[in-house]
Amino acid sequence: MKRSIIVLIGILLVTSAFAQPGARRGQRENCGQNMMMNKMESQENRAELVAFRLTERLELTPEQADKFFPRFREYREEVKAIRDEIKEVQEDIRKKVEDGDGISDAELDAMLKKVNTLNTKKDKARWQFINSLDDILDNTQIAKFTLKPEKFDRKNTNKRGYRSYNRS
C-alpha cells in the first residue's frame, strides 16, 4: 500500500514537471511585454480614476471638465518631471552611500539645496496652477481642489481601510 502511494506521487510529480512545457516558455518570452502592458494599463487606469474622483469631488460640469483636465495634465507632467529630478539627486547620494564612498559636507549640502530648490519649484508650480483655475472653476471648487480628500471615511471604511458600501 505504501509503495503504491509513493509510486503514484512519483508519477504525478514527473508528469506535472513535463506538462505543457511550451506554454511556460511562451509565458517567459512574453513576460517583459506583459509587464510593460500591465504598467501602461495601470497608469491609464490610475489617470482615469483620478479624473473620475476629481470630477465627482469638484462637481465639474462637462464644459468645466473639458477645460480643466488638459490644464491639469500639463501641471501633472511638470510636477512629474520635478519629482524625477529629485529622485535622480537622491539616487546619486544613495549610490555613494551603498558603494561606501564618503559623502563630504559640500556634497550633502549641495544635494539638500538641490532637493529644497526642486521642492520649492514644485510648490510654485502648484500655486501657479491653482491661481490659473479662476477662469474655469468657482471659488468653492478651487477650495475643494486645494484640500486633500479624506483617505478613509471612518463611517464607510472597514479596519483595513477598504471602502464598504451599505446595501440597504
Stockholm file with secondary structure:
# STOCKHOLM 1.0

chainA/1-168         MKRSIIVLIGILLVTSAFAQPGARRGQRENCGQNMMMNKMESQENRAELVAFRLTERLELTPEQADKFFPRFREYREEVKAIRDEIKEVQEDIRKKVEDGDGISDAELDAMLKKVNTLNTKKDKARWQFINSLDDILDNTQIAKFTLKPEKFDRKNTNKRGYRSYNRS
#=GR chainA/1-168 SS CHHHHHHHHHHHHHHHHHSSHHHHHHHHHHHHHHHHHHHHHHHHHHHHHHHHHHHHHHTCCHHHHHHHHHHHHHHHHHHHHHHHHHHHHHHHHHHHHHHTCCCCHHHHHHHHHHHHHHHHHHHHHHHHHHHGGGGTSCHHHHHHHHSCCCSCCGGGBCTTSCBCCCCC
#=GC SS_cons         CHHHHHHHHHHHHHHHHHSSHHHHHHHHHHHHHHHHHHHHHHHHHHHHHHHHHHHHHHTCCHHHHHHHHHHHHHHHHHHHHHHHHHHHHHHHHHHHHHHTCCCCHHHHHHHHHHHHHHHHHHHHHHHHHHHGGGGTSCHHHHHHHHSCCCSCCGGGBCTTSCBCCCCC
//
